[in-house]
Amino acid sequence: MGELSRKRAVCAMPVAGSYRGIDFTLSNMSNSHIQKVAVFTQYNARSLNEHLSSSKWWDFGRKQGGLYVFTPAVTAENSNWYRGTADAIWQNLSFLKNSHEPYVVIASGDCVYKLDFNEVLEYHIEKRADITVVCRDMEPGLNVERYGTIRMDEDMRVAEFEEKPLQAKTNTISCGIYVIRRRQLIEMIEKCAEEDRYDFVRDILIRYKDLKRIYGYKITDYWRNIASVEDYYETNMDFLKPEVRDYFFKQYPDIYSKVDDLPPAKYNAGARIKNSLVSSGCIINGVVENSVVFKKSYIGNNCVIKNSIILNDVYIGDNAYIENCIVESRDTIRAGSRYVGEDGVKVVIEKNLRYVM
């Protein structure tokens, strides 16, 4: 994500006007009636921790279970940051050992999708699998080398798993969602720790693919990963399509997020909006086309915003022109500025003072 991840974790990136990346995973868990959820945070976690400060928004505010947030902590036994996904689980293994649920769902927080984890669990039990990997066939011609790619036999058992291959042999990718029995996970994580191995994919999935029964569960509905600037931009642009908005926001089950008490967007005389998402708390005076404008943003007189993403609390001065750009949150764009992404998406980061004496 480059410059966009300097001030926040990727799963805290704003999506679709009023949401964060992690909202989709948490909503899926809530809608699947999972009652105990642990979130492992590390890099630039302040924004994410603020977003997760109350668990009621996803219906995790309960006496039994709930939402737990774990950050790396110095203990008598360990003073390391999380060195990998398996190490993050290892450092919080007491949480798993003190739990009583028979199965564990592991999911990354930087993907936009809907999924009923109960269906994956039923498939996992039916196949008598040790690990089930949620996977998806990507469109032909798409670059899948930055994902984990998997090849399965006729029974959907994983025969080959490559993490970020130099040249992909298949267009079926892992979605970063796994189902595994809790006691087996504890056993595997302890084995990894003994051997100083830290990565869940390389040191568990790939190492054990011939020893354990690892199966793939294919999904066909919308799924996007927002771990690069281009994917983040395209994912937000997807929400300008009526069918994508209808799928996420008008069809059961719902997607939930932390709600801010903000007034509705205000459109002053001269404002023209076409095929755009404008969030609450915004004031629009100019032209906005094919763009997503996040909360509390101000767009000045005679401004033109095209094919762009304006993040939270951005002030854009009069007569500015912005096209094919992502404008970082809390930025102030001077009056008369011009930013155009000519060779792909341009990330705009300005630190101009909003109020000058």
C-alpha positions in Angstrom: 0.0 0.0 0.0 3.0 2.3 0.1 2.3 5.8 1.4 -1.3 4.9 2.3 -0.2 2.5 5.0 2.2 5.0 6.7 -0.5 6.2 9.1 -2.7 3.2 9.5 -2.9 -0.6 9.2 -4.1 -1.9 5.8 -7.3 -3.4 7.3 -8.2 0.0 8.8 -8.3 1.5 5.3 -11.6 3.3 4.5 -13.8 1.4 2.0 -17.0 2.3 0.2 -17.5 5.7 1.9 -18.3 4.7 5.5 -16.6 1.4 6.2 -13.2 0.0 7.0 -11.6 -3.0 5.5 -11.9 -5.1 8.7 -15.7 -4.4 8.9 -16.3 -7.0 6.2 -14.5 -9.8 8.1 -16.0 -8.9 11.4 -19.5 -8.6 9.9 -19.1 -12.1 8.3 -18.1 -13.5 11.7 -21.0 -11.8 13.4 -23.5 -13.0 10.8 -22.1 -16.5 11.1 -22.9 -16.4 14.8 -19.3 -16.6 15.9 -19.3 -15.2 19.4 -15.6 -15.0 20.3 -13.2 -13.1 18.0 -9.6 -12.2 18.5 -7.9 -9.5 16.4 -4.1 -9.5 16.2 -2.8 -6.0 15.4 0.7 -4.8 15.1 1.8 -2.2 12.4 0.3 1.3 12.8 -2.5 -0.1 15.0 -3.7 3.2 16.6 -6.4 3.9 13.9 -7.5 0.3 14.0 -7.6 0.2 17.8 -9.8 3.3 17.8 -12.2 1.7 15.3 -12.4 -1.4 17.4 -12.8 0.5 20.8 -16.4 -0.7 21.1 -17.5 -4.1 20.0 -21.2 -3.3 20.0 -21.2 -2.3 16.4 -20.6 -5.9 15.2 -22.8 -7.3 18.1 -19.8 -8.7 20.0 -20.6 -6.8 23.2 -21.6 -9.8 25.3 -20.9 -11.5 28.6 -19.8 -14.8 27.0 -17.2 -14.4 24.3 -16.8 -11.0 22.7 -14.2 -9.1 20.7 -10.5 -9.2 21.9 -7.7 -7.1 20.5 -4.2 -8.4 21.0 -1.1 -6.3 20.3 2.5 -7.5 20.9 3.5 -7.4 24.5 6.7 -7.8 26.4 6.6 -10.9 28.7 9.1 -12.8 30.8 9.3 -15.4 28.0 9.2 -13.2 25.0 9.9 -9.6 23.9 9.6 -9.9 20.1 7.1 -8.3 17.8 5.0 -10.7 15.8 7.5 -12.2 13.3 4.8 -13.8 11.2 1.3 -15.0 11.2 2.1 -18.2 13.0 4.2 -16.3 15.6 1.3 -14.0 16.2 -0.9 -17.0 17.2 2.0 -18.5 19.2 2.4 -15.4 21.3 -1.3 -15.5 22.1 -1.7 -19.2 22.4 -3.1 -19.0 25.9 -6.2 -17.5 24.4 -6.7 -20.6 22.2 -5.9 -22.9 25.1 -8.4 -21.2 27.4 -11.2 -21.4 24.8 -13.6 -24.3 24.5 -14.8 -24.0 20.9 -13.8 -27.1 18.8 -12.9 -25.2 15.6 -11.0 -22.0 14.7 -11.6 -19.7 11.7 -8.6 -17.7 10.7 -9.2 -14.8 8.3 -7.3 -11.8 7.1 -8.8 -8.3 7.7 -7.8 -6.7 4.4 -10.4 -8.4 2.1 -13.8 -7.2 0.9 -16.3 -10.1 0.7 -19.4 -11.8 2.1 -19.1 -15.4 3.4 -21.1 -17.6 5.7 -18.4 -19.4 7.7 -20.9 -22.1 8.8 -21.1 -23.4 5.3 -17.3 -23.6 5.2 -17.3 -25.5 8.6 -20.0 -28.0 7.3 -17.8 -28.6 4.2 -14.8 -29.1 6.5 -16.6 -31.7 8.6 -18.1 -33.4 5.6 -14.6 -33.8 4.0 -13.1 -34.9 7.4 -10.4 -32.3 6.6 -7.6 -31.3 8.8 -7.5 -27.8 7.3 -9.9 -26.2 4.8 -8.7 -23.3 2.7 -11.2 -20.9 1.1 -10.1 -20.3 -2.5 -11.4 -18.6 -5.6 -10.8 -18.8 -9.4 -9.5 -15.4 -10.5 -10.3 -13.9 -13.9 -8.0 -14.9 -16.8 -5.2 -12.5 -17.4 -5.1 -11.1 -13.8 -1.8 -11.1 -12.0 -2.1 -13.8 -9.4 1.6 -14.0 -8.6 1.2 -11.9 -5.5 -1.3 -14.4 -4.0 -0.9 -17.9 -2.7 -1.9 -20.2 -5.6 -3.3 -23.7 -5.1 -4.0 -26.7 -7.3 -6.5 -29.3 -6.2 -7.4 -32.8 -7.4 -10.9 -34.0 -8.3 -11.9 -34.4 -4.7 -10.9 -30.8 -3.9 -7.9 -31.9 -1.9 -5.0 -29.5 -2.2 -2.2 -31.1 -4.2 0.0 -28.1 -4.6 0.3 -24.8 -2.8 2.7 -22.0 -3.8 3.1 -18.7 -1.9 3.6 -15.8 -4.3 5.1 -17.9 -7.1 7.3 -16.3 -9.8 5.1 -17.9 -12.4 1.7 -19.1 -11.5 0.6 -22.5 -12.8 -3.0 -22.0 -11.9 -5.4 -19.0 -11.5 -6.9 -20.5 -8.3 -5.8 -18.4 -5.3 -6.1 -18.7 -1.5 -8.4 -16.1 0.0 -6.5 -16.1 3.3 -9.4 -17.8 5.1 -8.9 -21.1 6.9 -10.9 -23.5 9.1 -9.0 -25.9 11.4 -9.7 -27.8 14.6 -8.5 -25.8 17.6 -6.5 -28.6 19.3 -4.8 -29.4 16.0 -3.9 -25.7 15.5 -2.4 -25.5 18.9 -0.3 -28.6 18.2 0.9 -27.2 14.9 1.7 -23.8 16.3 3.7 -25.3 19.1 5.7 -27.4 16.6 6.4 -24.3 14.5 7.7 -22.4 17.6 10.0 -25.3 18.5 11.6 -25.1 15.1 11.7 -21.2 15.0 9.2 -21.0 12.1 6.9 -18.1 12.0 4.7 -18.1 8.9 1.3 -19.9 8.8 1.2 -20.4 5.0 4.8 -21.5 4.4 5.4 -23.4 7.7 2.0 -25.1 8.1 0.0 -25.2 4.9 2.8 -25.8 2.5 4.9 -28.1 4.8 1.9 -30.2 5.8 0.1 -30.4 2.5 1.2 -34.1 1.9 0.9 -35.1 5.6 -2.5 -33.6 6.4 -5.9 -33.6 4.7 -6.0 -30.0 3.4 -9.0 -29.2 1.2 -10.1 -26.2 -0.8 -13.6 -24.6 -0.5 -14.3 -22.5 -3.7 -16.3 -19.3 -3.6 -17.7 -17.6 -6.6 -19.1 -14.3 -5.2 -17.4 -11.0 -5.0 -14.0 -11.0 -3.3 -11.2 -8.4 -3.4 -8.0 -7.9 -1.6 -7.0 -4.3 -0.8 -3.3 -4.8 -0.1 -2.1 -2.7 -3.0 -2.8 0.8 -4.2 -4.3 -0.4 -7.5 -6.5 -3.0 -5.8 -7.6 -0.5 -3.2 -8.6 2.0 -5.8 -10.4 -0.5 -8.0 -12.3 -2.0 -5.0 -13.7 1.5 -4.1 -14.5 2.1 -7.7 -16.5 -1.2 -7.8 -18.9 0.3 -5.2 -20.0 2.8 -7.8 -21.6 -0.2 -9.7 -25.2 -0.6 -8.6 -25.0 -4.4 -8.5 -22.0 -4.3 -6.1 -23.7 -1.9 -3.8 -26.9 -3.9 -3.9 -25.0 -7.1 -3.1 -23.3 -5.6 0.0 -25.8 -3.2 1.4 -29.3 -4.3 0.3 -29.0 -8.0 0.5 -29.1 -10.0 3.7 -26.8 -10.4 5.7 -25.7 -6.8 6.4 -22.3 -5.2 6.7 -21.7 -3.3 10.0 -19.4 -0.6 11.0 -18.7 2.0 13.7 -21.2 4.8 13.3 -20.1 8.4 13.6 -22.7 11.1 14.6 -22.4 13.3 11.5 -24.9 15.4 9.6 -25.9 14.3 6.1 -23.9 15.5 3.2 -24.6 19.1 2.1 -24.8 20.1 -1.6 -24.5 23.9 -2.1 -25.5 25.9 -5.1 -23.3 24.9 -8.0 -22.6 21.4 -6.8 -23.0 18.6 -9.5 -22.7 15.0 -8.5 -22.6 12.1 -11.0 -22.2 8.4 -10.2 -20.4 9.0 -6.9 -20.6 8.0 -3.3 -20.6 11.0 -0.9 -20.5 10.2 2.8 -22.0 12.0 5.8 -20.4 15.2 7.1 -19.3 16.4 3.6 -19.9 19.8 2.1 -19.8 19.9 -1.7 -19.6 23.0 -3.8 -18.0 21.7 -7.0 -18.3 18.9 -9.5 -17.8 15.3 -8.4 -17.9 12.5 -11.1 -17.3 8.8 -10.7 -15.6 9.3 -7.3 -15.9 8.2 -3.7 -15.8 11.0 -1.1 -15.3 9.9 2.5 -16.6 11.5 5.7 -16.2 15.2 6.7 -14.6 16.3 3.4 -15.0 19.8 2.0 -14.9 20.4 -1.8 -14.6 24.1 -2.7 -16.2 26.2 -5.4 -15.5 25.4 -9.1 -13.6 22.2 -8.1 -13.6 19.2 -10.4 -13.1 15.7 -8.9 -13.1 12.8 -11.4 -12.4 9.1 -11.0 -10.9 9.8 -7.6 -11.0 8.7 -3.9 -11.1 11.5 -1.3 -10.4 10.0 2.1 -11.7 11.3 5.4 -11.6 15.0 6.5 -9.9 16.4 3.4 -10.2 20.1 2.5 -10.0 21.0 -1.2 -9.6 24.6 -2.0 -11.5 26.5 -4.8 -10.7 25.8 -8.4 -8.8 22.6 -7.8 -8.7 19.8 -10.4 -8.2 16.2 -9.3 -8.4 13.2 -11.6 -7.4 9.5 -11.1 -6.1 10.2 -7.6 -6.3 9.0 -4.0 -6.1 12.0 -1.7 -4.9 11.0 1.8 -7.0 11.8 4.8 -6.8 15.1 6.7 -5.0 16.8 3.8 -5.5 20.3 2.7 -5.3 20.9 -1.1 -4.5 24.5 -2.0 -6.8 26.5 -4.2 -6.0 26.1 -7.9 -4.1 22.9 -7.4 -4.1 20.3 -10.2 -3.4 16.6 -9.7 -3.8 14.1 -12.5 -2.8 10.4 -12.4 -1.7 9.9 -15.9 0.2 6.6 -15.6 -2.1 4.8 -13.1 -3.4 6.0 -9.8 -1.6 9.0 -8.2 -1.5 9.2 -4.4 -1.8 12.8 -3.2 -0.3 13.7 0.2 -0.3 17.4 1.1 0.5 18.9 4.5 -0.6 22.4 3.8 -2.0 24.4 6.7 -5.8 24.6 6.6 -6.0 27.8 8.7 -3.6 30.6 8.2 -3.5 33.6 10.5 
